[in-house]
Amino acid sequence: MGASSASASHSKSSRKVVSEKPHITELPITWTNWWKHVDWLNVYFIIMIPIMGCYWAWFTPLQTKTAIWSVIYYFNTGIGITAGYHRLWAHTSYSATLPLKIYLAAVGAGAVEGSIRWWARGHRAHHRYTDTDKDPYSVRKGLLYSHIGWMVMKQNPKRIGRTDITDLNEDPVVLWQHKHYIPVVTFMSLIFPMLVAGLGWGDWKGGFIYAGILRIFFVQQATFCVNSLAHWLGDQPFDDRNSPRDHVLTALVTLGEGYHNFHHEFPSDYRNAIEWFQYDPTKWSIWVWKQLGLAYDLKQFKSNEIEKGRLQQMQKKLDRVRAKLDWGIPLEQLPVIEFEDFQEQARNGKALIAVAGVIHDVSDFIKDHPGGRAIINSGIGKDATAMFNGGVYNHSNAAHNLLSTMRVGVIRGGCEVEIWKQAQRENKDISFVNDSTGTRIIRAGAQVTRISEPIIAAQPA
């Protein structure tokens, strides 16, 4: 009994040691273990078979009918992924009748990209954990990795983010396809396209190679571009916190999935392209199915929310540009100077003028003043507010912006500027707006030196 107890204890200990063995992905890739990191089964299906297909194609003439059929089946299996796997099951952006579900599950399997259940689960993790370690095909790990590396290199299932697929587990079409995936994918990816070409016009070999093997390769690479190219190429009109981008080239390659920045912001919208001129055949297909009674409950985000997102992103981009410009020293950072001191410094040779209570040093600008030196010299050492705002010339918006870069001080009590500074120090209610970087926004016509009506120049009491 003691021996059996010892044996049982040793068995438990062995199991514990085995369970604590690190996953291969947790070990660095070296010259001696690199082959252990490779998912050789996926390498065979994704890389080796297409290479063999190219070799066989060299000895197999491409008939016109086979070429046309290959393109037709390419679009059908592609739509099975974009409209079926992606927009219907991964994002539930619309509802489909049973015949449409069966069609999409069948042709989607023909793309050889896994079962609906597996594909949608990974894609939901991608959206929930975009650009993080839990994103199964994060572009932060490299463009090549996000495109194909995540498929041909082993992944640690414990690192992939968790997602809720309760709805998928309750869908009989999804469950049936997942349970019978091997026979379904074999038939729809190779046998079916070969049968059509063989029974239709006698090109059995061409149907197998062109409409089967090579068509699979192209539709897979197109889908992979959504994970790679759509996170690398293009603009970010709705949000730039993560990598998704919009680009027409990606849309052309992926049957309309290229407006990816929009999609990540509004994933439950059945559209990827929201403008009439943008290429999105997947959206068009879903719309047609609705007209035929095959699809319903097409979801669309309110245009008000879409435009808010677009506007906020535009504002963020403007703020970045604004932060690079010289708007002059902020008023709250300027020294407060008595009017008499301002005049004394002007008499001692400094070319200082006061406009709306702000002192400006125009020494380097006198020679470039469009109105001539005499006019600007006449305002040195004086309150030139009235002169600058219509008394002599009602200066342009550009002139006010240029003047702001010459600020050197604020006159105590001068035209309420110093009062504004004091109120800010005391955290009183002050009417101004900051951008996303915390910098005060100066609107055109709202510069501190801009006075709506000319005022009488202030003089010391």
C-alpha positions in Angstrom: 0.0 0.0 0.0 2.9 2.3 0.8 4.4 1.6 -2.6 1.0 2.4 -4.4 0.7 5.6 -2.4 4.2 6.6 -3.4 3.4 5.7 -7.0 0.2 7.8 -6.9 2.1 10.7 -5.4 4.7 10.4 -8.1 2.0 10.3 -10.7 0.4 13.5 -9.4 3.8 15.2 -9.2 4.5 14.2 -12.8 1.2 15.6 -14.0 1.9 18.8 -12.1 5.3 19.1 -13.8 3.8 18.4 -17.2 1.0 21.0 -16.6 3.6 23.6 -15.6 5.6 23.1 -18.9 5.6 26.4 -20.7 3.9 26.8 -24.0 6.3 27.0 -26.9 5.3 30.6 -27.6 6.6 31.6 -24.2 10.1 30.5 -25.2 12.4 32.6 -27.5 12.9 31.5 -31.1 16.3 30.0 -31.6 18.1 28.1 -34.3 17.5 24.9 -32.4 13.8 25.3 -31.7 12.4 27.5 -34.5 10.7 24.5 -36.1 8.7 24.0 -32.9 7.2 27.5 -33.2 5.8 26.8 -36.7 2.3 25.5 -37.2 3.3 23.0 -39.9 -0.3 22.0 -40.7 -1.3 25.6 -41.6 2.0 26.0 -43.5 1.1 23.0 -45.6 -2.5 24.2 -46.4 -1.7 28.0 -46.8 1.7 27.9 -48.4 2.7 24.5 -49.7 -0.5 23.5 -51.5 -0.7 26.9 -53.4 2.9 26.3 -54.5 2.0 22.9 -55.8 -1.1 24.4 -57.4 1.2 26.9 -59.3 3.4 24.0 -60.4 0.5 22.0 -61.7 -1.0 25.1 -63.4 2.2 25.4 -65.5 1.2 22.1 -67.2 -2.6 22.8 -67.2 -4.0 25.2 -69.9 -6.5 27.7 -68.5 -9.7 27.5 -70.4 -11.8 30.7 -70.7 -14.9 29.1 -69.1 -12.7 27.8 -66.2 -11.3 31.3 -65.7 -14.7 32.9 -65.6 -16.0 30.2 -63.2 -12.9 30.7 -61.0 -13.6 34.5 -60.7 -17.3 33.9 -60.1 -16.6 31.3 -57.3 -13.9 33.6 -55.9 -16.5 36.4 -55.4 -19.0 33.9 -53.9 -16.5 32.4 -51.4 -15.2 35.9 -50.6 -18.8 37.2 -49.9 -19.2 34.1 -47.7 -16.5 35.5 -45.5 -17.2 39.2 -45.7 -21.0 39.1 -45.6 -21.3 35.8 -43.7 -18.5 35.1 -41.3 -17.8 38.8 -40.7 -20.8 41.0 -40.9 -23.6 38.4 -40.1 -22.0 36.2 -37.5 -19.1 38.1 -36.0 -20.9 41.4 -35.7 -24.6 40.5 -36.2 -25.0 43.7 -38.3 -28.1 42.2 -40.0 -30.3 39.1 -39.8 -30.6 36.4 -42.4 -33.2 33.8 -43.3 -32.3 30.1 -43.2 -31.6 29.7 -46.9 -29.2 32.7 -46.9 -27.4 31.4 -43.8 -27.0 28.0 -45.4 -25.6 29.6 -48.6 -23.1 31.8 -46.6 -22.0 28.9 -44.4 -21.4 26.8 -47.5 -19.5 29.3 -49.6 -17.7 30.6 -46.6 -16.3 27.2 -45.9 -15.1 27.2 -49.5 -12.6 29.9 -48.6 -10.9 27.5 -46.2 -10.6 29.9 -43.3 -11.9 27.8 -40.5 -15.4 27.3 -39.2 -17.8 30.2 -38.5 -17.6 29.6 -34.8 -13.8 29.6 -34.8 -13.5 32.6 -37.2 -16.0 34.8 -35.4 -14.7 34.1 -32.0 -11.2 35.2 -33.0 -12.5 38.2 -34.8 -14.5 39.4 -31.8 -11.3 39.1 -29.7 -9.6 41.2 -32.3 -12.1 44.0 -31.9 -12.2 43.8 -28.2 -8.4 43.8 -27.7 -7.3 45.6 -30.9 -3.5 46.2 -31.0 -2.9 44.5 -27.7 -1.2 41.1 -26.8 -4.7 39.6 -26.6 -5.4 40.5 -30.2 -4.9 37.3 -32.2 -3.5 39.1 -35.3 -2.3 42.4 -33.8 -0.5 44.6 -36.4 1.7 45.8 -33.5 3.6 42.5 -33.9 4.5 43.4 -37.5 2.7 43.8 -40.8 3.8 40.3 -41.9 2.6 38.7 -38.7 -0.8 40.3 -38.9 -1.1 39.2 -42.5 0.0 35.6 -42.3 2.4 35.1 -39.4 -0.4 34.5 -36.9 -1.6 31.6 -39.0 1.7 29.9 -39.7 3.2 30.4 -36.2 1.8 28.7 -33.2 -0.3 30.8 -30.9 -0.8 30.3 -27.2 -4.6 29.9 -26.8 -4.4 31.3 -23.2 -3.2 34.6 -24.5 -6.0 35.2 -26.9 -8.7 37.5 -25.4 -11.9 35.9 -24.2 -15.2 36.8 -26.0 -18.8 35.9 -25.7 -20.0 33.5 -28.4 -23.3 32.4 -26.7 -25.3 33.5 -29.8 -23.1 31.4 -32.1 -23.5 28.3 -29.8 -27.3 28.7 -30.2 -27.2 29.0 -34.0 -27.9 25.5 -35.6 -26.3 26.5 -38.9 -23.1 27.5 -37.1 -23.1 24.4 -34.9 -23.7 22.1 -37.9 -20.9 23.6 -40.0 -18.5 23.5 -37.0 -19.3 19.8 -36.3 -19.0 18.8 -39.9 -16.3 21.2 -41.0 -13.9 18.8 -42.6 -16.3 17.2 -45.1 -18.0 20.6 -45.7 -14.7 22.4 -46.4 -13.3 19.6 -48.6 -16.4 19.5 -50.7 -17.0 23.3 -51.1 -13.3 24.2 -51.6 -12.1 21.6 -54.0 -14.8 19.0 -55.1 -17.6 21.4 -55.9 -15.6 23.8 -58.1 -14.1 20.8 -59.9 -17.5 19.2 -60.4 -18.9 22.4 -62.0 -16.0 22.7 -64.4 -15.8 19.0 -65.1 -19.6 18.3 -65.6 -20.0 21.7 -67.3 -17.3 21.7 -70.0 -15.1 18.7 -69.2 -12.2 20.6 -67.5 -11.9 18.5 -64.4 -8.2 19.3 -63.8 -8.6 23.0 -64.5 -11.6 23.2 -62.2 -9.5 21.5 -59.4 -6.4 23.7 -59.9 -7.8 27.1 -60.9 -11.2 27.2 -59.3 -10.1 25.2 -56.4 -6.5 25.5 -55.2 -5.5 28.8 -56.7 -8.8 30.4 -56.0 -8.5 29.5 -52.3 -5.1 31.1 -52.2 -6.3 34.4 -53.6 -9.4 34.6 -51.5 -7.4 33.9 -48.4 -4.8 36.5 -49.1 -7.5 39.0 -49.8 -9.1 38.3 -46.4 -5.7 38.5 -44.7 -5.3 42.0 -46.0 -8.1 43.1 -43.7 -5.9 42.1 -40.8 -2.7 43.7 -42.2 -3.2 46.3 -44.9 -6.4 47.7 -43.4 -4.3 48.4 -40.2 -1.4 49.9 -42.0 -2.4 51.8 -45.1 -4.8 54.8 -45.3 -6.5 57.5 -43.3 -8.1 57.6 -39.8 -11.1 59.9 -40.2 -13.0 58.7 -37.1 -10.4 57.7 -34.5 -6.6 57.3 -34.3 -6.2 55.7 -30.9 -5.8 52.3 -32.6 -4.4 51.2 -36.0 -7.5 50.6 -38.3 -7.5 52.8 -41.4 -9.6 53.5 -44.5 -8.2 53.1 -48.0 -9.8 52.5 -51.3 -7.0 50.0 -52.4 -7.8 47.8 -49.4 -11.5 48.0 -50.2 -10.9 46.9 -53.8 -8.8 43.9 -52.6 -11.2 42.8 -49.8 -14.7 43.2 -51.4 -15.4 46.4 -49.5 -13.7 45.7 -46.1 -11.1 48.5 -46.6 -13.0 51.3 -44.8 -11.7 49.7 -41.6 -11.4 52.8 -39.4 -15.2 53.3 -39.8 -15.8 49.6 -39.2 -13.8 49.6 -35.9 -15.7 52.6 -34.7 -19.1 51.4 -35.8 -18.7 47.6 -35.9 -22.5 46.7 -35.8 -23.2 48.8 -38.9 -23.8 46.5 -41.9 -21.9 48.9 -44.1 -18.2 49.5 -44.3 -18.5 52.2 -46.9 -21.0 54.9 -46.0 -20.5 57.1 -49.1 -22.4 56.2 -52.3 -19.2 56.4 -54.3 -17.1 54.1 -52.1 -16.6 50.5 -53.2 -18.4 48.0 -50.9 -19.9 45.0 -52.8 -20.6 43.3 -49.6 -22.9 46.1 -48.5 -24.6 46.1 -51.9 -25.1 42.3 -51.6 -26.7 42.6 -48.2 -29.0 45.4 -49.5 -30.1 43.3 -52.5 -30.8 40.3 -50.2 -33.0 42.6 -48.2 -35.0 43.5 -51.3 -35.3 39.8 -52.1 -36.6 39.1 -48.6 -33.5 37.1 -47.6 -32.0 39.6 -45.2 -33.6 41.9 -42.7 -32.9 44.2 -39.7 -30.0 45.9 -41.4 -28.3 47.9 -38.7 -27.0 51.4 -39.3 -25.5 53.9 -36.8 -27.2 57.3 -36.7 -25.6 59.7 -39.1 -25.5 62.2 -36.2 -23.1 59.9 -34.2 -21.0 59.2 -37.3 -20.5 62.9 -38.0 -19.7 63.6 -34.3 -16.9 61.0 -34.5 -15.7 62.5 -37.8 -15.8 66.0 -36.4 -14.0 65.1 -33.1 -11.2 63.4 -35.1 -10.9 66.5 -37.4 -10.7 68.6 -34.3 -7.9 66.4 -32.8 -5.9 66.7 -36.0 -6.4 70.5 -36.0 -5.2 70.6 -32.4 -2.0 68.9 -33.4 -1.4 71.4 -36.1 -2.3 74.3 -33.8 0.1 73.1 -31.2 3.0 73.4 -33.7 2.2 77.1 -34.4 3.4 80.2 -32.6 0.4 81.9 -31.0 2.5 84.2 -28.8 3.2 84.0 -25.1 0.0 83.1 -23.3 -1.5 86.1 -21.5 -1.3 84.4 -18.1 2.5 84.1 -18.5 3.2 87.7 -19.3 4.5 90.1 -16.7 2.2 92.9 -15.4 3.7 96.3 -16.0 2.6 99.7 -14.9 1.7 102.2 -17.6 4.4 104.6 -16.5 7.0 101.8 -16.8 5.8 101.0 -20.3 6.2 104.6 -21.3 9.6 104.8 -19.7 10.9 101.8 -21.6 9.6 103.2 -24.8 11.4 106.5 -24.2 14.6 104.6 -23.5 14.6 103.1 -27.0 12.3 100.1 -27.0 9.7 100.1 -29.7 6.8 99.2 -27.5 3.1 99.7 -28.3 0.0 98.8 -26.3 -3.1 97.3 -27.9 -6.0 96.3 -25.8 -3.9 96.3 -22.6 -1.2 94.0 -24.1 2.3 95.4 -24.7 4.0 94.4 -27.9 7.7 94.8 -29.0 7.5 95.8 -32.7 11.2 96.6 -33.0 11.9 94.0 -35.7 8.7 94.7 -37.6 8.9 98.5 -38.1 10.9 98.2 -41.3 8.4 95.7 -42.7 5.2 97.5 -41.7 3.0 97.6 -44.8 1.6 101.0 -43.8 5.1 102.6 -43.5 7.3 103.4 -40.5 5.8 106.7 -39.7 2.4 105.3 -38.7 3.8 102.6 -36.5 6.3 104.9 -34.9 3.5 107.3 -34.0 2.1 104.6 -31.7 5.3 103.8 -29.8 4.9 104.4 -26.1 1.1 104.9 -26.5 -2.1 103.0 -26.2 -2.6 102.2 -29.9 -5.8 100.2 -29.5 -8.0 102.7 -31.3 -5.4 103.1 -34.1 -5.1 99.3 -34.6 -8.8 98.7 -34.6 -10.0 101.2 -37.1 -8.9 104.6 -35.9 -6.2 104.7 -38.5 -6.7 101.2 -40.1 -8.9 98.3 -39.2 -6.3 95.6 -39.3 -6.9 92.2 -40.7 -7.1 88.9 -38.9 -3.6 88.0 -40.0 -2.3 91.3 -38.5 -3.8 90.4 -35.1 -2.3 86.9 -35.3 1.1 88.4 -36.2 0.8 91.0 -33.4 0.2 88.2 -30.8 3.7 86.8 -31.5 5.2 90.1 -30.3 3.7 90.1 -26.8 6.0 91.1 -24.0 3.8 92.2 -21.1 0.4 93.3 -19.9 -0.5 96.8 -18.6 -2.0 96.7 -15.1 -5.7 97.3 -15.5 -5.3 97.7 -19.2 -8.5 97.1 -21.1 -9.5 94.3 -18.7 -6.6 92.0 -19.8 -4.9 92.1 -16.4 -8.4 91.6 -14.8 -8.8 88.5 -16.9 -5.4 87.2 -15.7 -6.4 87.8 -12.0 -9.7 86.0 -12.5 -7.9 83.0 -14.0 -5.6 82.9 -11.0 -8.6 82.9 -8.8 -10.3 80.2 -10.8 -13.3 82.4 -11.6 -15.6 81.7 -14.5 -13.8 82.8 -17.7 -15.1 82.4 -21.2 -12.5 80.6 -23.3 -12.0 77.2 -24.8 -9.1 74.8 -24.7 -8.1 72.2 -27.3 -7.4 68.6 -26.6 -3.8 69.5 -25.6 -4.9 72.1 -23.1 -4.0 75.1 -25.2 -6.4 78.0 -25.4 -8.1 78.1 -28.8 -7.9 81.6 -30.5 -10.7 81.9 -33.1 -10.5 84.3 -36.0 -11.8 87.6 -34.9 -11.5 86.7 -31.2 -7.9 87.7 -30.6 -7.4 89.7 -27.4 -6.3 92.7 -29.4 -9.5 92.7 -31.5 -12.0 95.3 -30.3 -15.4 95.2 -31.9 -15.6 99.0 -32.0 -12.8 101.6 -31.8 -12.4 102.9 -28.3 -10.8 106.0 -26.9 -7.1 105.4 -26.1 -6.5 105.1 -22.4 -4.2 107.4 -20.6 -2.8 107.2 -17.1 -4.9 108.9 -14.4 
